[in-house]
Amino acid sequence: MTGPARPRVLLAPVTVTPSKPLTPSHLKGLLWADVMYRATAPLAEVTYRYSHTTYHPTEQTLGFWEFLDRTHGDIDYSGLSETEIGELYVAYRGEGATATAGDMRPYADAVERTGFVHPASALVLRLWAGHYERLGLYDPGLLTHQPPGYGLEEMVSDLVAAGLGLDQRRLGGPVYLDATRFGLPLRQIITAEGRPNYLACALRELLPLAPRYDEIVVLYDRELDPDYQLLERVLAQRGPTVRRVPIGRVPIEGRITSARHGGWHGHTVDALLRTLGDHCSPEALRLGVRLYFIAGLGPGQRESFRHELLRRSIARAGQLLERAGNQPDEPAVRRTPSQLTRLLEPHRRDHLHIDPYRLTSSLLKRGRTPSRPLLSEVFL
């Protein structure tokens, strides 16, 4: 006889546009998603959906690609750093002009037909894959072509049929997501010229997936909360419970600014890894960054990034690893999935996924020696 079916969880974090270096705010979100995925996997069937392919058609990405080709031509990007690509992105945003839908259409068509990725963004994704490896982050397919389940027109038709879409393109207008029956405002998702925004891309991705899962967890920047309230309402109509997990950005010297404006020099993930990598073991680095960005900074955005506190967390991680390594060898029965489940369950609360903040903070309780299997499965 087979046991009861395990619950199905879809984890869908907001993606980072591959046009700039990873910053502390980006790293915080990635680490939260990573611990949530790895901690929930022993308790449920978890799908980690993180597709750059799905979100390339936004103006933020296609406009940057058009800018690069228009201003720099067919240059070789292979020798550039993340910071240098990021400086080009800041120049693009500083230009002020927005590429037209016609300017971006060839790029959008290439993304849809062939999975095209501009060489600059392809380089950034390869560099990020290296950071993922050093930090022990699960790679959900950074370099993989992962098209969404719906085409743009299929998504619009689905929304309209469900009474959740208002398509005014025949009248020369845009397409709206219409959740007014839930007391939420109309939200434009496609311009009259046919250009989708981020929310339209998310709907292409998540609408066809939603009925397959018991719970959908979306992790996102707090500034996107109005859009994710809409997304929650729409996806919940397909059956699953939808959990929104907003995560605050990390201020730098008391200020929260968008990466599009620059100001990240010396605070990029690449710079942090170069600074820290030679002063600790790979395991202490992986555990330490999770202790700091999850337990130390918490879900809010009040605390500025502080190098000394990150170093202190890495030193604390080294102590925890040493204590865990000095534990008497555990009997084989205690290494079974059921033992790991018992360690994880208290951090589940009333939902199917594990709360990364509660779990990570529990490692810091005075006098506690963490389980080595727990560290290995979730944090290293």
Summary of the structure (lengths in Angstrom):
residues: 380
radius of gyration: 21.8
end to end distance: 35.0
largest distance: 72.9
contacts: 1190
relative contact order: 0.15
helix: 53%
strand: 10%
